[in-house]
Amino acid sequence: MRIPAAAEVRSSQDRPTRKTVSTTFQRQSFRSFDRRPATTGGPPPRAFHEFYQDDFRPREHYLPMWEHIQRTGQDLLGDKAREAHLALHTEGVTFTVYSDSDQGIERVWPFDILPRIITAPEWAHIEAGLRQRIRALNLFLKDLYHGQRILKDGVLPPELIFRGKDFCREIMDIDAPHDIYTHIGGVDLIRDEDGRYLVLEDNLRTPSGVSYMIENRIVERRILPEFFSRYRVRRVEHYPALLLQALRHLSPRGKDRANIVVLTPGIYNSAYFEHTFLAKEMGVELAEGRDLVCRNDRVYLKTTHGLQPVDVIYRRVDDAFLDPLVFRPDSVLGVAGVINAWRAGNVALVNAPGAGIADDKAVYAHVPDIIRYYLGEAPILQQVPTYQMTNADDRAYVLDNLERMVVKAVAESGGYGMLMGPSSTPNQRAEFGRKVQADPRNYIGQPVVQLSRHICYLDGELESRHLDLRPFIIYGDGIDVVPGGLTRVAMTKGSLVVNSSQGGGSKDTWVLAE
């Protein structure tokens, strides 16, 4: 059997120890560091600060943490940061960062010890918006692969869907169990200059990061129990139990007899740690494609005791590699015949094949219309203005202003296929201009939004860094939004790229109880 190349395995998804310097912990340092220009030639663009309400005072919900840090001093933070790194290293919590040559560099998961805190009213707004969004996108997917009313009614242009790379004609008219397509969602949120939460993008194919959210919490509780004693923080560690419950709900033989596997591309995948973590926490088998076989439209797991029936596959393999009889015939990552087994109703696939069209970045621009069409409601969460490159006027505007825009490939993730205009070179802008002209449907443009900032403990100093938030939503018998999420941090000063696969870091995310 052919061993898949590293690039093939990587396509199936989506830290060096820091030197610590003891310095005197002074309020003045907090007043001044955010005033330093991000680039020479002028002040930095305005961005909402999560921690500060002004140059002198932390926001009210950060005061207990801030007062404790003032009493104990900055040296303690250095000790805690080293302890956190050692704990993550000992537990084998790693992530792979790829270079242009596709050579993976495995690193200890980059973690900042100062938590991000979200108040109960803020979270209530976020949770309501995410529930609404996932409900609408799920109805959208069911419609696309069946009657396509939204296209016939002229709400969306048909070419937007039919020219999308993730629209799967091969699965038309297949009925997903319980009509659920978006079983697991990871919706990326940012805050604009005024602190409003905006949806940056949807992740509905194989969203990753939940294991790191949980590991962040485990490490934070271990090294900073004194912080937790000052807050009522809602838990996130129950995510595997929620996921297992949702997976059992899908079983064609009933939840009490459900046999579940996590399908992984293998050890060379950047998120392999997460695959093993979730399989272990749920108490289910971790399998590669070669461990499964289809017979008479049923899926079986090869074991030392013979073939065991499989009812639900939580797959972390992209559509293109999922079934060589339907998609890429050269794939060795998937299972031949699994789509026919799904079509026959003998196995559930999570997330449903074809779900990627709902997180296509060109479709993203129409999600407010999708919400109104299916739910008859105004969107609760707003999103970033988006220019469609298939529109001649939009395309001309973006190409004339590339130095001020973000240009993204519509089906990419992890920060790949993106031009960050303000930090790009003339050659890079020229190259992206040619790409957009050659294939307008494959790109969208957006204005640069200054991601909100938060203090981080880096190299013995407290500095601000940009961040976003990826909450996780599970759609089973109902819709559960885990109270927290993965806060991703741009560890490089001035950078807006938070993706872990590009060297970003993370924080624990605390949602406060009422």
Secondary structure, 3 states (H helix, E strand, C coil): CCCCCHHHHHCCCCCCCCCCCCCCCCHHHHHHHHHCCCCCCCCCCCCCECCECCCCCECHHHHHHHHHHHHHCHHHHHHHHHHHHHHHHHCCCEEEEECCCCCEEEEECCEEEEEEEECHHHHHHHHHHHHHHHHHHHHHHHHHCCCCHHHHCCCCCHHHHHCCCCCCHHHCCCCCHHHCCCCEEEEEEEECCCCCEEEEEEECCCCCCHHHHHHHHHHHHHHCHHHHCCCCECCCCCHHHHHHHHHHHCCCCCHHHCCEEEECCCCCCCCHHHHHHHHHHHCCEEECHHHEEEECCEEEEEECCEEEEECEEEECCCHHHCCCCCCCCCCCCCCCCHHHHHHCCCCEEECCCCHHHHHCHHHHCCHHHHHHHHHCCCCCCEECCCEECCCHHHHHHHHHCHHHEEEEECCCCCCCCEEEHHHCCHHHHHHHHHHHHHCHHHEEEEECCCCCEEEEEECCEEEEEEEEEECEEEECCCEEECCCCEEEECCCCCCCCCCHHHCCEEEEEEEECC
